[in-house]
Amino acid sequence: MAKAAGAATDVKSSPPSKAAKFGPVRFDHICIGVHTWDDLLPLVYNSLGGRDHLIGTAPAFEWIQWMFANRGILESIKPVGARDGFLYRFLDMKDRGGGRGGPGVHHITFKVKDLEAARDHVLSVGGYQIVGWDTTTDPGWKEFFLLPNQSLGIVVQFAQVVPEYAGFGPVVPFPPRPICSICKRYATTNINDSAAVTHHPFSGGELPAAALKASASNNTAAPAACHNVKASLHGLRMVCGDRARTIKQFQTLLCATRMESLPLRSDSKAGGAAVVETLRFWWSDSPMCITVDIVPGLHVKQYGPTAIEWRHTNNQRLTLPPASPDRPTKFGAVFTQVDNNATHSPLPLKSKL
C-alpha cells in the first residue's frame, strides 16, 4: 500500500566511520552512452545552461563532462575505434532490461580516496563481482566496476583520482557550441576562458563588456539574459523490486550518508506497477542524489535507471525534450524536472575528491 502524501522521513544516517578507510565516498557523476553528441549538445548548453568541465579520449571512447548550477556533473561517452568495444556492445544491445536498449544511462561514478581499500570493502559486503580493475592505464585515474546484473541494473564505477597526475594525456578541444534557438547566436566559450566569466545561458547575469562588444560585431557571443537558465542536476531515478537490496547497495556498499523515505502519490507507478515506497540516498560530499522507486514483484531484469532528474534554481519550468520510459530521447535517457522546494540536499557540501 502506498504511503500517504506528507513530509519525507529521515530513515537512517550511515555512521561516518563506515567509509573512513577509503572515503568519504562522493557521488561524482552520471554518464550517458551515445553514438554522437549532436542531439545532446543543444540541450546541455542552451536548455540546461551546462558549462564545460572536463573532456578526454581513451582507446575505445571519447568522453565529455558538463557542470551545472549545483555543481552536479553529467558525463557522456561515445565510441571510437573497432566496433567490438564495450560501448558499441552497450549501444547495440536491443534490451538491457525494462525495455531499455541502445543509447542511455551507462554508469554512475563514485570517487574514493583509496581504491584498494574500497575494493576490500566491496568484497567484505559480498554479492558483487569486481571487474575492470585498472590502476595503470592513466596514472591520474584508477578504477574498477560492478556489473549491472549485480548492482540493480546500473554499472557502478569506483574511481580514485591521483592529483599529482591529474590532466595526464593529450589536450582535447571541447565541441563547438550549438546556435541558441532563441537568440540565434552561439554560446560563449568555455568556463576556463577568462574572457567569458559568465557562460551563456548559465549565469543569468551580464557578460563582460568585451564579450558584448564581440556579440555586436561578429555575432559569436550572446547576452546571458537570453535564457537565464539555472538548471541543477538533481540526480538519478531508478526502479527496483527489492527494498533490502536497494539499501544494501546504496547505504551499506556505497556508504550513503543519509536515506529518506519519500511521500507517495496514490497514482505513483514505475515499470507499469504501483510503487509502494520511494527511497532517496544522499552523500555528504555530493550535490546529487539517487532516488529508487520500490515495486515488489518486479522482475530483476527490469531494475535500473528510469530518469535523470533536474531542478531549476528559481523553480521555473525547464525546456526538456518530451520523453517517457517507453519513448526515450534520441540519446536514450529520460530527462524530468522535480520540484526545487522539496528536493534540496539536506547535507552540507564538504571536501572535494
N, C-alpha and C positions, 0 to 999 in steps of 0.2 A: 504494500500500500504506500502510495506517495505521501511524503510528509507535507503537512500544510504549509502554506507560504508564511514566511516570517524571517527573522534575522538569522544570519549564518551562525552556526555553532562552532566554537573553537574546540575541536575534539581532543587534540593532543599535540603537545610540542615535544620534539625529539630532544633528548639530553645533548648538550653541546659537546660532550666528551666522546660521543659515538664516532665522529669523523676526525677526532683530534690527530690521529696518526697520519692522515693523508689529506686533510681538509684545511679550511672549510670547503665544502662542495658548492660549486657555483653552477647553476643552470645557465649556460652561456648563450646558446643559440638554437634556433630551429632551422632545419635545412630542407629545401625543396629540390628534388631531382627533375631536370627538364631536358628536352632536346636542344632548345635555344632560349636565349634571354629576351628575344624580341617582344613577346607578349607580356613579359613581366616588367620590363623597364618603365613603360609609361605609368603603370600602376604604382610602382615603388616611388618614382621621382615626383610625378605630377599629382597623384591622388592621395598618397600617404606621406609625402614630404621626406622620404628617406635620404640619408646622407651617406656618401661613400665612406666605408670604414676600412676594409681590407680586401685585397684581391691577390690571386696567385694561380699557379699552374702545377699540375702533377702529371706523371706519365699517362694516366688514363682519363683525366678530367681537368677542367678548369673550374675555379670557384671564385665567388664574389660575396662580400658581406655588406649589408647596409645597417646603419644605426638609426633609431627613431627617437621620438621626443623623450621617452622614459629611459633611454639608453638600452632598450631591448634590441636584440640583433637577429636579423633574418639573413640566412645564407642560401645561396643557390649554386648547384653544381650542374655542369653539362659535360657530356662525354667527348673525348677526343681519342684519336688512335684507332686501333683494331676493334672490331665490333664484338670481340669476345670478352671485353672488360666488364667489371661488375656493374657499372652504371648502365651500360647497354642492356644487360640482363634484367636489371630493375625496370627500365623503361619499356622493354619488350614484353614483360610479364602481363598476361591478359587479366589475371585475377590473383591479387595477393591476399584476398580475403575481404569479405564485406563488400564485394563488388568493386574494390579498388584495384586499378591496374593502370599501366602507363605512367606518365608524369604524376608527381605528387610528393607528399611529405616523405623524405627519405630517412632522416635520423634526427635525434636530439643529442646535444653535446653537453657534457658536464665536465668542468675543469676541476682538477685537484692539484695539490702541491707535491704529492709523491705517488707516482703511478704504480710502483711496485707495492706499496702499502695498500693502495686501492685494489689492486689485483688480489692481494691476500684477503682483503675484506670481502670481495665478491665470492671468493672460494669458500670462505667461512660461512657466508649466508646460505650457500648451497642452492642447487637448482638451475644454475646458469653456466653455460659454456663460454669461455673466453676465446675470441677469435681475433685475427688481425693484429697480434701483438707486434708493435713496431717502435723501436727506440733508436733507430739508426738512419732511416731514410732522410729525415730532416732533423738536423741537430737541435733545432729550436722547438720541435714539436714531437712529443711522444704520445702513443695512443694504443687503445685496444677497444674491441667492440663486443656487444652482446647480441645474440641472434634474435630476430623478431618473433620467431615461434616460441621463444622462451621469455621474451620481455614484452608481452601484451601487444604484439603486432607492430612494434616500432623498433628500429635499430637504435641501440643506445651506445653512444661513444663516450669513453672516458679519455681525457686528454690532460697532459701536463706541458705547460709552456716553460722553456728554458730561456730565461730573459737574456742571458749573455749572447745567445744565438738568434734572438728574435730578428726577423727581417731577412733571414738567410734565403738565398735563391735569387733568380732573375727578377728584375723590375718589370711589372706587367701594367700597362695603362688601363684605366677604367674605360668602360664603353662610352661612346658618345651619348649625350643626353637626348632624349626624345623631345620633340617640339610639344609644348604645352597646348592642350586642346582649347584652352580658354583664352590665353593671351597670345597664342600663336608664335611664341618665342621660345628660345632654349632656356633651360635652367642654367644657373651659373656653374662655374667649375666646382671641383670637389672641396670638401671641408678643409683640406690641408692647404688650399690656395689662399695666401694671405690677402689677395685682392677680393676675395668673396667670403668675408667673415660671417655673413648671414646667407644661408643657402636657400635659394628659391625652390619650393614654396614653403620650406620648413618653418622659418622663423616668424613670419607674420610681421616683421619689422621693416626697417628701411635698409636698402643696400648701400654700400659705400658710394660716395659721390663718383668715384672713378668708374664703378660698375654701371651706375645710372647713365653716366656720360657715354659709356660704351654701348649701352642699350639704345640710346638715341641715335648713335652714329652708325652702328653696324648690326643692330638687331640681334645681338648674341646674348644679352642678359635681360632678365625681366624683373620688374619690381616684385618684391616678395609679398606685397599685399594682394597680389593677384588671387591667391587662394587662401592664405592664412591657415594652411593645413598644419595641424599639430597632432599627428597620429602617434599613438603609443602601441607597441606590440605587447598586448596583454599576455598572450601565451598560447598554449596548445590545448585543444579539447579532444578527448578520446572517449572510447566506449569499451566497457569490459563487463563480463558476466560474473566475475568473482571478486567480491569485496576484499577477502583476505589476501588474495594475490596482489591486488592493487596496493594495499597498504604495505605489503612485504616489499614490493618493488620500489615504491616512491619514498616510503618512510624508513624502512629497515635497510634496504640496499643503497638507495641514493641519498639517504640522510636528509630528507626534507626537514626543515626546522619548525614547520607548522602545518597542520592539517585541519581543514574546515569541512563541516558538513553543511551544504547549502540548502536553502529552501527550494522546494519544487512547485511548479505549477501543476495543476491537475492534468494538463494535456502534454506534459513533458514526455518526449519519446526519443529513442535512439535505436537505430537498426530496425525500425518498424515496431518496436515493442516498448512497453511502458518502463520508464526509469523509476526505480524505487529509491535511489539515493544518488546524490552528486557530491563527490569529494574533491576538494581543491587543495593542492600542495604548493607551499612556498619555500623558498630558500633565502636565507637572510642576506646573502651577497648578490641576489639577482632581482631585477625589477619584474621578471616574468614568472608565471605560474603554470601549473598543469592541472587541468580540470578533467575529472573522469566521471562519466555517467555510468552508474551500475545498473545493468539489465540482467537479472537472474535468468539462467537458461540459455543465454546467448552462446552460440557455438564459438569455440575458441578461434576459428578462422575469421570470425567477424570482429575480433578485438582489434583495436588500432585507432589511429587518428581520424577524427571526423571534421575538424575545422581549425584554422588558425584565427585566433580572436584578437580584435583590435579595439582600441578606445580612442576617443578624441579628448584632448586636454580640456576643452570647454564643453564637452558633451554634445557637440554639433554632429550632424549626420555626415559620415564619410561616404565618398563615392567609391563603392566597391562593386566589382563585377557580379551580376546575378548568377547564382550557382546554388546547387543543392548537392547532397551526397550522391544522388543519382545522376546529376548533370553538372559535373565539376567544370572549372575553368579550363582554358587551353593548357595552363601549366599544372593542372591536376588538383591543386589544393582549393578547398572551400574557404573563403575569407568572410568572416562575420564580425559585426560590431556588437560590443557589450556596453552596458550602462556604466559610465565612469563613476557614478556616485557610490556604487556598491561594490566596486571591484578593485579598489586600490590595494597595493601591497600593505599588509598590516605590520610589516617589519622594516626597520631602518636599513639602508644600504650601508655596507661597511667596506671591507677591503676589496681590492681588485686582484684577479689572478692573471 
